[in-house]
Amino acid sequence: MEVLKIATAGSVDDGKSTLIGRLLYDTKSLTTDKIEAIEKSSKQKGYDYLDFSLATDGLVAEREQGITIDVAHIYFSTAKKSYIIADTPGHVEYTRNMVTGASTSQVSIILIDARKGVIEQTYRHFFINNLLRVKEVIVAVNKMDLVDYSEEVYNKIKADFQALNAKSTFKEQVVSYIPLSAINGGNVVDKSENMPWYTGQTVLEHLEALEPKDVYEKGQARFPVQTVIRPKTEEYHDFRGYAGKLYGDNIKVGDAVTVLPSLTESKVTNIHFFDQQFDEATAGSSITLELENEINVTRGDMIVKSNELPRIEKDIKTTICWMDSKKLVAGTKYLVQHNTNRVLAKIESVKNIIATDYSGVTPATQLSINEIGEVNIKLSKALYFDAYNDNKSNGAFILIDAATNTTAGVGFIN
C-alpha cells in the first residue's frame, strides 16, 4: 500500500493536535481505550467537546501546557493509503524540530487560526517548506466556527497567503486552501454543512486524491551502498551483491553504471528484492545489485548511471539549519554524514543568516541554535553530490560534532 508522509505546522493553539486527532477519530483509527481516555479527560477538564490533543501529545508537559514540544509521529490507514503524520512544533524556538519533521514529508499541512490570519510564524512555516522543497502544501484555515464560518474571513486569509506564496522560489509547489473546524470535524473527513460556499475537497479527500507523481521527487538515479553481501554458502559461493536504497529514479538490468569515487565502470546484471529478482527497481526500493565484473565496492561508495554522474568536489556551498546550543563559527571541524558516506569537514565561512519571513539575508559570522544561514564548507575528501534542488536525497547532509556525537546541524547543498 502507498505510504504518504505528512508534516503539520502551525502556531500555538492553531489546532494541529486537534486536527490530527479528528482525522484519527473520524477514520476510526483510534482504539476503544484511547477514545475512552479522551472522553474521560475532556469531561474532567469540563469541556463540552472531545479534546483530541490527548491522541497526539505524548509528553506530560505538552498536555499540561497545551503545546507541542517535540515531533510526534502518528500512523493511520484508510482503504486507499497508509499515512505517517509528523506533528511538529510551531514556535520559533523549535525550528529545528520543524525542519526534522518536514525533511522526510511529501505533504505539509500549514494551519492558520481564522481569528488571527497570516502571522509571522506562518511565514516561517511556509519558508521551511520552500527550503525543504515539499511539493504539496495544504493551507488549513482552522477555527472557522469562531468567525461564524465567514467566507469573507476565509477569502482574506487566502489572499494574504497567496501574496506570501508569490515570494516563493519553488514554483513547482502546489498550494491548496481548505476552510475547516477541526474541533467539530467540518471539512476534515466529512463536508461541513456550515460552509456551503466552499465546494472543494475535505482534508482527507485531498490526501486520498494525491498521486505519487504529484508528491515524490524525481531526479537522477543514486544508489548509496550500505553494505556488501557475501553469503559464502554452498548455494551462493561466489555471490557478491551491493545492498542499499535507490533514490531519484529507476534502474534496470543492463544499465551501464559507474561506481564512485573510483569511477570504475560496470553493468547491472541482477536486481534482488529479498528472495525475488526483477528486471527493474523503482526509486525508493531497498535492493541488492549484482554487477557484471568483480570490482572493489564498499560501504560509502555510490553507484550511478554512467551518463548521469553527480558533482564530485571538496568545497561545497550550503544552507544550514543550526541545531546545537554551541554556535557555528568558521574554523570549527565537524563530520559530514552524506548518505552512507562520512567525511571530516572544516567550516570555511559563515556568510549570512537567512530571514525566515522572506525579508532577505543579514551578513553574519556565526549561527546560533534554530538559525538558518549560508555556510561554505571544506571537506577532507570529495563528496559525490547533487544540488538539493535537483536531487533531495543526494543534496542533503547532517553535521555531527565528533566530540559529543551530537547532530549539530542539517545542511542542503546549493
C-alpha positions as CSV (number, residue, x, y, z in Angstrom):
1,M,0.0,0.0,0.0
2,E,1.2,3.5,-0.8
3,V,2.6,5.4,2.2
4,L,2.1,9.2,2.3
5,K,4.2,11.2,4.8
6,I,2.7,14.4,6.1
7,A,4.1,17.2,8.3
8,T,1.9,19.6,10.2
9,A,2.9,23.2,11.0
10,G,1.1,25.9,12.9
11,S,1.4,28.3,15.8
12,V,0.5,27.6,19.4
13,D,-3.3,27.0,19.7
14,D,-3.9,26.8,15.9
15,G,-5.2,23.3,16.4
16,K,-2.7,20.9,14.9
17,S,-3.2,18.2,17.5
18,T,-7.0,18.6,17.3
19,L,-6.9,18.3,13.5
20,I,-4.8,15.1,13.7
21,G,-7.0,13.7,16.5
22,R,-10.1,14.4,14.4
23,L,-8.6,12.7,11.4
24,L,-7.8,9.6,13.5
25,Y,-11.3,9.7,15.2
26,D,-13.3,10.1,12.0
27,T,-11.3,7.5,10.1
28,K,-11.9,5.1,13.0
29,S,-8.2,4.8,13.6
30,L,-8.3,5.2,17.4
31,T,-8.6,2.2,19.7
32,T,-11.5,2.0,22.1
33,D,-9.4,2.6,25.2
34,K,-7.9,5.7,23.6
35,I,-11.3,7.1,22.8
36,E,-12.5,6.3,26.4
37,A,-9.4,8.1,27.7
38,I,-10.1,11.2,25.5
39,E,-13.7,11.2,26.6
40,K,-12.7,10.9,30.3
41,S,-10.0,13.6,30.1
42,S,-12.4,16.0,28.2
43,K,-15.1,15.5,30.9
44,Q,-12.6,16.1,33.8
45,K,-11.5,19.3,32.2
46,G,-15.1,20.5,31.9
47,Y,-15.1,20.6,28.1
48,D,-18.3,20.1,26.1
49,Y,-16.3,18.7,23.2
50,L,-13.7,15.9,22.8
51,D,-10.1,17.1,23.4
52,F,-8.2,15.3,20.7
53,S,-4.8,16.6,21.7
54,L,-4.5,13.6,24.0
55,A,-4.3,11.4,20.9
56,T,-1.1,13.1,19.7
57,D,0.6,15.0,22.6
58,G,2.7,12.2,24.3
59,L,4.6,14.3,26.7
60,V,3.0,15.3,30.0
61,A,4.4,18.9,29.6
62,E,2.6,19.1,26.2
63,R,-0.7,18.1,27.6
64,E,-0.4,20.4,30.6
65,Q,0.6,23.4,28.6
66,G,-1.5,22.7,25.5
67,I,1.5,23.0,23.2
68,T,3.6,20.7,21.0
69,I,7.2,20.5,22.0
70,D,8.7,17.5,20.2
71,V,8.0,15.8,16.9
72,A,5.4,13.1,17.3
73,H,4.8,10.5,14.5
74,I,1.2,9.3,14.2
75,Y,0.2,6.3,11.9
76,F,-3.2,5.6,10.4
77,S,-4.6,4.0,7.3
78,T,-7.6,4.2,5.0
79,A,-8.7,1.7,2.3
80,K,-6.6,3.7,-0.2
81,K,-3.4,4.7,1.6
82,S,-1.3,4.5,4.7
83,Y,-0.3,7.8,6.4
84,I,2.5,8.9,8.7
85,I,2.0,12.3,10.2
86,A,4.9,14.2,11.8
87,D,3.2,16.6,14.3
88,T,5.8,19.3,14.6
89,P,6.0,22.2,17.0
90,G,5.3,25.7,15.5
91,H,7.2,28.0,17.8
92,V,10.4,29.7,16.7
93,E,12.5,28.0,19.4
94,Y,11.6,24.6,17.9
95,T,12.6,25.5,14.3
96,R,15.0,22.5,14.3
97,N,12.1,20.2,15.2
98,M,10.0,21.6,12.4
99,V,12.9,21.0,9.9
100,T,13.3,17.5,11.2
101,G,9.6,16.7,10.7
102,A,9.3,18.2,7.3
103,S,12.5,16.8,5.9
104,T,11.0,13.4,5.0
105,S,7.5,14.5,4.2
106,Q,5.8,14.8,0.8
107,V,2.9,16.9,2.0
108,S,2.7,19.7,4.5
109,I,-0.4,21.0,6.3
110,I,0.0,24.6,7.5
111,L,-2.7,25.6,10.0
112,I,-3.9,29.1,10.3
113,D,-6.2,30.4,13.1
114,A,-9.1,32.1,11.3
115,R,-9.2,34.7,14.0
116,K,-5.6,35.7,13.6
117,G,-4.9,35.2,9.9
118,V,-1.4,35.0,8.4
119,I,1.1,35.9,11.1
120,E,4.9,35.9,11.4
121,Q,5.1,32.3,12.3
122,T,3.1,31.4,9.1
123,Y,5.9,32.9,7.1
124,R,8.4,30.7,8.9
125,H,6.4,27.6,8.4
126,F,6.0,28.3,4.6
127,F,9.7,29.2,4.3
128,I,10.8,25.9,5.8
129,N,8.5,24.0,3.3
130,N,10.1,26.0,0.5
131,L,13.6,25.3,1.8
132,L,12.8,21.6,2.0
133,R,11.1,21.5,-1.4
134,V,7.9,20.0,-0.1
135,K,5.8,19.7,-3.3
136,E,2.3,19.8,-1.8
137,V,1.1,22.3,0.8
138,I,-2.4,22.4,2.2
139,V,-3.3,25.7,3.9
140,A,-5.9,24.7,6.5
141,V,-7.8,27.7,7.8
142,N,-9.0,26.4,11.1
143,K,-11.4,27.5,13.8
144,M,-13.9,28.8,11.2
145,D,-16.6,28.1,13.8
146,L,-15.2,31.0,15.8
147,V,-15.6,33.5,12.9
148,D,-19.2,32.4,12.1
149,Y,-18.0,30.4,9.2
150,S,-17.4,33.6,7.3
151,E,-16.5,33.3,3.6
152,E,-15.1,36.8,3.7
153,V,-12.7,36.0,6.5
154,Y,-11.5,32.9,4.6
155,N,-11.0,34.8,1.4
156,K,-9.0,37.5,3.1
157,I,-6.6,34.9,4.6
158,K,-6.4,33.1,1.3
159,A,-5.4,36.4,-0.4
160,D,-2.8,37.1,2.2
161,F,-1.3,33.7,1.8
162,Q,-1.3,34.0,-2.0
163,A,0.7,37.2,-1.6
164,L,3.2,35.2,0.6
165,N,3.3,32.4,-2.0
166,A,4.3,34.9,-4.6
167,K,7.6,35.3,-2.8
168,S,8.4,31.6,-3.1
169,T,11.2,30.5,-5.4
170,F,9.9,26.9,-5.6
171,K,7.4,27.3,-8.4
172,E,6.7,23.5,-8.7
173,Q,5.0,23.7,-5.3
174,V,1.2,23.3,-5.3
175,V,-0.7,25.2,-2.6
176,S,-4.3,24.3,-1.8
177,Y,-6.7,26.1,0.6
178,I,-9.3,24.4,2.9
179,P,-11.5,26.1,5.5
180,L,-12.3,23.9,8.4
181,S,-13.4,23.4,12.0
182,A,-11.2,20.7,13.4
183,I,-13.0,20.6,16.8
184,N,-16.3,19.9,15.1
185,G,-14.9,17.9,12.2
186,G,-16.1,20.3,9.5
187,N,-14.2,19.7,6.2
188,V,-11.7,17.3,7.9
189,V,-13.1,14.0,6.8
190,D,-16.7,15.0,6.2
191,K,-18.1,18.1,4.4
192,S,-19.2,20.9,6.6
193,E,-22.9,21.9,6.3
194,N,-21.9,25.3,7.9
195,M,-19.8,26.3,4.9
196,P,-21.9,25.6,1.8
197,W,-20.0,28.3,0.0
198,Y,-16.9,26.0,0.0
199,T,-17.2,23.4,-2.8
200,G,-13.7,22.0,-2.7
201,Q,-12.4,18.8,-1.1
202,T,-12.1,18.0,2.6
203,V,-8.6,17.4,4.0
204,L,-8.9,13.6,3.8
205,E,-10.4,13.7,0.2
206,H,-7.4,15.9,-0.9
207,L,-4.9,13.5,0.7
208,E,-6.6,10.4,-0.8
209,A,-6.6,12.0,-4.3
210,L,-2.9,12.7,-4.4
211,E,-0.9,10.6,-6.8
212,P,2.7,9.5,-6.2
213,K,3.8,11.5,-9.3
214,D,2.4,14.6,-7.6
215,V,4.4,14.5,-4.4
216,Y,7.5,12.3,-4.8
217,E,10.8,13.7,-6.0
218,K,12.2,12.8,-9.4
219,G,15.9,13.1,-10.2
220,Q,18.8,11.0,-11.5
221,A,19.3,7.5,-10.0
222,R,21.5,7.4,-6.9
223,F,22.4,4.2,-5.1
224,P,24.5,4.7,-1.9
225,V,25.9,1.4,-0.9
226,Q,25.0,0.4,2.6
227,T,26.8,-3.0,2.8
228,V,28.4,-5.7,0.6
229,I,26.5,-9.0,0.6
230,R,28.9,-12.1,0.6
231,P,27.0,-15.2,1.9
232,K,29.8,-17.6,1.1
233,T,27.4,-20.5,1.3
234,E,27.4,-23.6,-0.9
235,E,24.4,-22.2,-2.9
236,Y,25.9,-18.7,-3.2
237,H,29.6,-19.4,-3.0
238,D,30.7,-16.6,-5.4
239,F,27.8,-14.2,-4.8
240,R,28.8,-10.6,-4.4
241,G,25.9,-8.1,-4.1
242,Y,25.6,-4.4,-3.1
243,A,22.7,-3.5,-0.8
244,G,21.1,-0.2,-0.3
245,K,18.2,2.1,-1.1
246,L,17.6,3.5,-4.5
247,Y,16.8,7.2,-4.8
248,G,15.8,9.6,-7.6
249,D,14.9,7.3,-10.5
250,N,14.6,3.7,-11.6
251,I,17.5,1.4,-12.5
252,K,17.3,-1.6,-14.9
253,V,19.2,-4.8,-15.6
254,G,21.7,-3.9,-18.4
255,D,22.2,-0.3,-17.3
256,A,25.8,0.9,-17.6
257,V,26.8,2.2,-14.2
258,T,29.8,3.9,-12.6
259,V,31.0,3.3,-9.0
260,L,32.1,6.5,-7.1
261,P,34.6,7.6,-6.1
262,S,36.7,5.1,-8.1
263,L,34.9,5.9,-11.4
264,T,35.1,2.2,-12.2
265,E,32.5,1.3,-14.9
266,S,30.3,-1.8,-14.9
267,K,26.9,-3.1,-15.8
268,V,23.9,-4.2,-13.7
269,T,23.3,-8.0,-14.2
270,N,20.8,-8.7,-11.5
271,I,18.4,-6.9,-9.1
272,H,17.3,-8.6,-6.0
273,F,14.3,-7.8,-3.8
274,F,15.0,-10.0,-0.8
275,D,14.3,-13.5,-2.3
276,Q,12.9,-12.3,-5.6
277,Q,14.6,-11.0,-8.8
278,F,13.3,-8.2,-11.1
279,D,14.5,-6.6,-14.3
280,E,13.8,-3.1,-12.9
281,A,13.9,-1.4,-9.5
282,T,11.8,1.8,-8.8
283,A,13.1,4.7,-6.8
284,G,12.5,4.2,-3.0
285,S,13.2,0.4,-3.3
286,S,15.6,-1.3,-0.9
287,I,17.5,-3.7,-3.2
288,T,20.7,-5.6,-3.8
289,L,22.5,-5.1,-7.1
290,E,24.9,-7.5,-8.8
291,L,27.4,-6.1,-11.3
292,E,29.0,-7.6,-14.3
293,N,32.6,-7.6,-13.2
294,E,34.2,-8.1,-9.8
295,I,35.3,-4.6,-8.7
296,N,36.1,-3.0,-5.4
297,V,32.9,-1.6,-3.9
298,T,32.4,-0.8,-0.2
299,R,30.0,1.0,2.2
300,G,30.0,4.7,1.4
301,D,30.5,4.3,-2.3
302,M,27.7,5.3,-4.7
303,I,26.5,3.5,-7.9
304,V,25.1,5.8,-10.6
305,K,24.2,5.5,-14.2
306,S,27.3,6.2,-16.3
307,N,25.6,9.0,-18.3
308,E,24.4,10.7,-15.1
309,L,27.4,11.5,-13.0
310,P,26.9,13.8,-10.0
311,R,29.2,16.6,-8.9
312,I,32.4,15.4,-7.2
313,E,34.0,18.2,-5.2
314,K,35.8,19.0,-1.9
315,D,34.4,22.5,-1.4
316,I,30.6,22.9,-1.0
317,K,28.3,25.9,-0.6
318,T,25.4,25.1,1.6
319,T,22.4,26.3,3.5
320,I,22.5,25.1,7.2
321,C,19.8,24.9,9.8
322,W,21.7,25.0,13.1
323,M,20.5,22.7,15.9
324,D,23.2,22.9,18.6
325,S,23.4,25.3,21.6
326,K,27.1,25.7,20.7
327,K,27.4,28.3,17.9
328,L,28.6,27.5,14.4
329,V,31.7,29.6,13.6
330,A,34.4,29.5,11.0
331,G,37.4,27.2,11.6
332,T,35.5,24.6,13.6
333,K,35.6,20.9,12.4
334,Y,32.7,18.5,12.1
335,L,31.8,15.2,10.5
336,V,29.6,15.5,7.4
337,Q,27.2,12.5,7.1
338,H,26.1,12.4,3.4
339,N,24.0,9.3,2.7
340,T,26.3,6.3,3.8
341,N,29.5,8.4,3.5
342,R,31.1,10.2,6.4
343,V,33.7,12.8,5.8
344,L,35.7,15.2,8.1
345,A,34.9,18.8,7.3
346,K,36.0,22.3,8.3
347,I,33.7,25.3,8.3
348,E,35.4,27.8,5.9
349,S,33.0,30.7,6.5
350,V,29.5,31.6,7.7
351,K,28.3,34.1,5.1
352,N,24.9,35.2,6.4
353,I,21.7,34.5,8.3
354,I,18.6,34.0,6.1
355,A,15.4,35.6,7.5
356,T,12.5,33.1,7.5
357,D,10.0,35.9,6.8
358,Y,11.4,36.4,3.3
359,S,12.9,39.8,4.2
360,G,16.3,38.8,2.9
361,V,19.7,38.0,4.4
362,T,21.8,39.6,7.1
363,P,25.7,39.3,7.0
364,A,26.9,37.1,9.8
365,T,30.0,35.3,11.1
366,Q,28.1,32.7,13.2
367,L,24.9,30.8,13.5
368,S,23.0,30.2,16.8
369,I,20.5,27.5,17.5
370,N,17.5,27.5,15.2
371,E,19.1,30.0,12.8
372,I,19.3,29.2,9.1
373,G,22.2,30.6,7.1
374,E,24.6,30.2,4.1
375,V,27.8,28.4,5.0
376,N,30.9,27.4,3.0
377,I,32.5,24.0,4.0
378,K,35.8,22.4,3.0
379,L,35.9,18.6,3.0
380,S,38.9,16.3,3.7
381,K,37.9,14.2,0.6
382,A,35.5,14.8,-2.2
383,L,31.8,14.1,-1.9
384,Y,29.7,12.9,-4.9
385,F,26.5,15.0,-4.6
386,D,23.8,16.9,-6.4
387,A,22.3,20.3,-5.6
388,Y,19.4,19.8,-3.1
389,N,17.0,21.5,-5.6
390,D,17.9,18.8,-8.2
391,N,18.0,15.7,-6.0
392,K,16.8,16.0,-2.4
393,S,18.3,12.7,-1.2
394,N,21.7,13.4,-2.7
395,G,21.8,17.0,-1.8
396,A,21.2,16.8,2.0
397,F,23.5,16.0,4.9
398,I,23.9,16.4,8.6
399,L,26.8,17.9,10.6
400,I,28.0,15.8,13.6
401,D,30.0,17.1,16.5
402,A,32.7,14.4,16.7
403,A,33.4,15.1,20.4
404,T,29.8,14.7,21.6
405,N,28.3,12.7,18.7
406,T,25.5,15.4,18.6
407,T,23.7,16.1,15.4
408,A,24.6,19.8,15.3
409,G,23.0,20.8,12.0
410,V,21.3,19.8,8.9
411,G,22.5,21.1,5.5
412,F,21.3,21.5,2.0
413,I,23.9,21.8,-0.8
414,N,23.4,24.8,-3.1
